[in-house]
Amino acid sequence: MLRMTMRERSSRSVTALGIFYLRKRGVAALRRRRWLAVVAGLACCCVVQMVCAYEPTMTTRRQPGILTGMPFMANLAARTFVDDMGRKLFLSQAPRRIVSLAPSVTEMLYAIGAGNQVVAVTGLCDFPLEVSSKPKVGQLSANLETLVALQPDLVIAPHGFLSAEVLEQFERLKLPLLLLRAQSVDDIFRHITTLGRLLNQSKMANELAAELRARLKRIKANTQGRPSPRVLYVLNMEPLITVGPGTFIQHVIEMAGGSNIARDAVTEYPRLSMETVLARNPDVLVFPTGETEGIPESDRLAWRRWPTLSAVQSGRFIDIPSVLLDRPGPRLLDGLERLARALHPDAFPEATLSGQP
C-alpha cells in the first residue's frame, strides 16, 4: 500500500470511525445548490400561504409523514424522536425510504430487518453484501442533489458528517434527518433499539440489542479482576493519532479489559509524540487492518525501531479488522471479543469466535 499524504490519511482515519465530513465543492456547485434552496424555499412559502388561506378545510386532509423543525405541529405526530444532537423528529408513520450515510448505520438497518427500506448508501458501505446493489450518494461526502432526487422519508447520518452549511440546507429543504453519535458501546445498543422503534422493527431490534448486551456481559465477566495491560490503539501513523475519552473505541478497550494510555487526553483523537509513548510504555499495540481503512503492514513493522517498548519486547502486536472495531455497529462486539481474547488469552479457553469480518 502506498503511503498516503497527511490529508488523505486523516480523511481515511476519520472515515474509519464512521464520522464523515463534507468536502468543499467548487463555487459553481455551491451557487447551484443555493439556487435550488431558494427555489425550494419559495415553493415552501407558497405552500404555507395556501395552507393558511384554506386551513379550515385542509386540517383533516394532511397526509401522514415526517415533520422536522416544526415543534408547533408536534400534536399531529404519533411519535416524537430526539437525535443525539438534541434535534426533534416528528413522525406519524414509519419511514419507507431511508438513505444511510455511514457503514455503521447501514449495518444496523440491515441487522434489524429494515434493509428493504434502504434506498441509497455511501460508497463505503460494504456490509452485508446486498448493499452493493444500492445507489450511492457519495463516499467521503454526500451529494445533496442526489439526496433530494431520491425523495427520502429519512436520512440517517453520523454526527460530524454534515457541515453546518449543509445542515442548514437540510432544514431549508425539509429533508428529514437523524444524527447519531456513539461515544460508548451502550450508545450502539441504544441506537439499535431507537431505530427499531422508529421503523416498526422493535422486536428484532430489541432481540439484537439483548443478544449483544449478553455477549458484552460474558466478555466482561471473563476479564474481570485481571490486570489491565496498557494499550495503544494506533489509529494513524503520521502523525501518530490514537483514541481518547469520549470515543466508543476508548470504551471498547476498557470493556475488553485493557487500559488506554491516552485515557486522560483532552481531545477525543489526540496526537501523541514518541516521547509520550515511550514514557507510558504500552504493553500492547493494537492496529486496525484492512485494504482501505487499516494500518499498512509496513507501518506496523516500523514499531520495531523502538525495542525498549514493552509491546515490542513481547511482540504483542494485535491486528483486528478495522470494520469490526472502527464502525459503531452490530459487528463491534466481534471486534471487542477479539480484542479481549488477545489481551487475556487465558481468560477464553474456547477457541470459537462469533461473527465475521
N, C-alpha and C positions, 0 to 999 in steps of 0.2 A: 504493500500500500504506500502510495506516495505521501510524503509529509505535507500536510495542509498548511496554508497560511494561518496566521492567528485569527483572522476574521472568519475564515471557513471553519476552523476548529471550534471556535467559540459558538458559532451557529449550530454545529453538529452537537456540541455538548448540551446546549440549551434545548435542542430538539429532542435529544435522547430522554430528557426528563419529562417530556410531554408538555413543555412550556414553550410556546412558539411566539414569534413576533412577525409583524407585517412589514416587509421591506418598503422603502420609499420608491415610489414609481416616478416616471417622468412627468414633466409639467403638463403635457398634453393629456395623459391619462387622468391626472388629478382634475384638470378642468372638465374633462368629460364626466367624471363621477359627480363633480359639483353641479354640473348642468342637469344630470339625471336626478340628483337630490332636489334641485329647485323645482323641476317638473313634477316630481312626486309630491313635494310639499304643496305646490299649487293645487294638485289634484286632491290632496287630503283636505285642504281648505274648502274646496268646492263641496266635497262630501259632507264636511261638518256643517256648512251653511245649509245644505239640503236637509240634513237631519234636524237642525234647529228649526227650519221652516215647517217641517212636517212631522215633528216629534210626536204629536198626539196619535197619529195613525201608524207610525213606524215602530213604536216602542215594542209592540208584541211580535214584530216580524224579524228582529235581529237574529242573524244566523249565529249559532254557537261557534266559538273559536277561541283564539288566544289573544289576550289583550295585554299589552305591555305599556308601562309608563303612564297608565291612566287609573290611578287608585280610586277615583270617584266612581268608576264603573265596577268596582270590586263586587258589588252586590249581584251583578249579572253572572259572575263566575261561580261554578260549583266548587272549585278547588283553588287554593292560593299556594304558591310556592315562592320561597325566597332562596336565591342562589348564594354562593359563598362570598359574593361581594355586596350582599345586602340588597340586591335588586329584586323587586317583586315581579312575579309572573302569574297572571290570572288566566285560568283555563276553565272551559266549560265541557271540554271533551279531550280525550287523549290525542296527541299529535299523530298524524298518519304519514307525514313526510318530514323526515329528520335528516339534517346534514351534520355529520360529525367532523370536527376539526382537530382531532387528536387520535392517535392509535389507541391510547388507553380508553378513551370514550367509546370508540368503535368496538373494542373487545368487550366492554361492559354491556353494550347494547345487544350484541350477539349472544352473550352468555346468559342474558335474562329472557331470551326468546323474542327480541324486538328487531332482529336482523332484517326482516321483510319491510320494516318501516324506514330503513336507512336508504335514502335516495342518492347520497353522494358522500364521499370521504376525501381525505387528503392522500397525496401520493405516498406518504409514509405509512399509511395503514395497510398492513400486510397479513393480518391475522383476524379471523380464520381465513382460509383460502377463498371463501366465497366473495370476499371484498374485492378481489382482483377484477371482478366484472363491473364494479360500481363506478359511476362517473367520478372524476377527480376535480376538486375545486382549488387545487394548488398543492404545494408541498411545504415550504417554509413560510408561505404567505397564502392568504385566501383571496380569490378573485371575486370582488363584490358583485360585478356584473353577472357572473355565472351564478352566484348565490341567488340573486334576485330572479333570474330566469327560471330557477328550479322551483320557485314558489314554495319554500319550505314552511311547514307549520311550526318548526322549531329548529334552531341552530344551537348546538352544544359545543362549547369551546373551553379550553383550559385558561385559567387566569394568566394574563400576560401575553396571550396570543394576538389579541387585537389591540391596536394602538388606540389612544384616546380619540383621535380624529375619526377612526373607523367606527368606534363605539357610538360616536355622535351620529354618524351616518346610519347606523343600525336603528337608532332612535327615530331619526327623521323619516326613514323608510318603513318604520314599524315592523322591522324584521324581529320576530320573537327570538330571544337569546337567553341561554342559561350558561352561566360561568361557573366552573368548578375549580377548586383549589385543594390539593391534597397535601397536608402537612404531617400526616401520620397514617399508619395503617388503618386505624379506626375511621379516618375520613373516607377511605376507599370503601369500607363496608357501608358507611352512611350514603355515599354516592350511589352504590348499587341499589339499596333499598329505596332511595328517593326516586331514582329513575324507574324502578318498578312501580311505585305508586303513581308516578306521572304518566306512565304508558300503559296502565292497567295490566301490569305484569308482576304484581306484588307477590304472588305465590312463588313463582320461580325465583324472583329476586331475593325474597326472604330466605328461601331454602339455600340459595347460593351463599348469601351472607352468613348464614348459620354454619354452613359447611366450612367456610373459610375461617370463621371465628374458632371453630373446634380444632382446626389444624393449627392455628396460632397458639391455642391453649396447650396443645400437645407439645409443640416445639418449645414453648416457654417452660413447661414442666420438665423437659429433658435437660435444659441448660441451667435451670435454677440452682443457685448455690455454688456454681462452678466459677473459678477465676475468669475474669473477663479480659481476654487478650486485647492489647492496644491495636486499633485498626486504622489504617489509612486507606480511604476509598479514593482511587485515582480517577477522577472524572476527566481530567485533561492534563496533558504533559507540559506543553509550552504555551503559556505559562502553566505552572502546576496549580490546578484547581481541584478542590475537594468539596465535600458537603459539610454543612454546619447545622446549627439549631434552626428549627422551623422548616426543615425539609423532611419528606417522608423517608428518604434513604437513611437519614440520621436515626429515625425511629426504627427502621429495619435492622440496622446494625445493633441497636440496643436489644430488640426483640430476639435477635439471633445469638445473644449472649456475648456481644463484643462491646468495646469502649472506643468511641470515635475520638481520635487525638485532636480533632478540631471542634469538639462539642462546646467549647467556650468561645467560639468565634463570634464576631459582632455582625457578620453577614451570613446569608444562607449558603452562599457558594464562595467561600474565602479562597484567596490566593495564598499559597504558602511558599516561603523560602526554604531552600535546602537546610539552612541553619536551623530553622524551626523544626523541620522533620527530623534532623539528626538529634536535636535536643530532646524531642519527645519520643524518639526511638520506637516506632511501631513494631509490634510482634508479627503483624500480618499486613500484606499489601493486597488489596482487592482491586481487580481490573475488570470492568465490563468489556465483553468481547463481542465481535460481530463485524460483518463486512462493511456496514455503513455507519454504525453508531459506536463501535468499540475502540479500545486502545490497541494500536498495531503491536504485533509481536516484537518488533524491533524496539519499540518504546518500553515494553515490559522488560526485555532483557537488559536494557540500558541501566536498570536499577542495580545491576551487579557492580557498577562502579563505586558503590557505597558499601564496602564489605563490613563496616562497623555496625550497620543496622541489624538489629535482631532478626528482622524478617528475611534479610539476605543471608545471614549466617545459618538460619534454619531452613532456608529455601521455601518459606511459606508464602508463595505467590498463588493467590486464588483467582482463577478465571471463571467468570459466570456470564452467560449470555446477557447482553445489555437489555434485550427485550423482556427479560424476566425481572430485572432489578430497576431499570430506569423508567419503566412505564407503570404509573399508579393504577393498575387494573387488576382483574381477577388472577392473572398469572403471577402476580407479585409474590404470592405465598409459595410458589415453586422456587422462585429465586431466594426468598427468605430461608426456606428449608435447606437449600443447597449451601447457603452461607453458614447456617447454623451447624450443619454437618461438617463443613470444612473447618470451622472454628473449634468444634467439640466433637471430633470423630468418635471418641469413645462413648459419647452420650447417645449414639444412634447405632445400636448393634445391627439393626436390619439394614439391608443394602438397597432396598427398593425406594425409588424416588417417585413422587406423584408428579403429574403434569408433563409438559413437553415444552421445548424452546420454541 
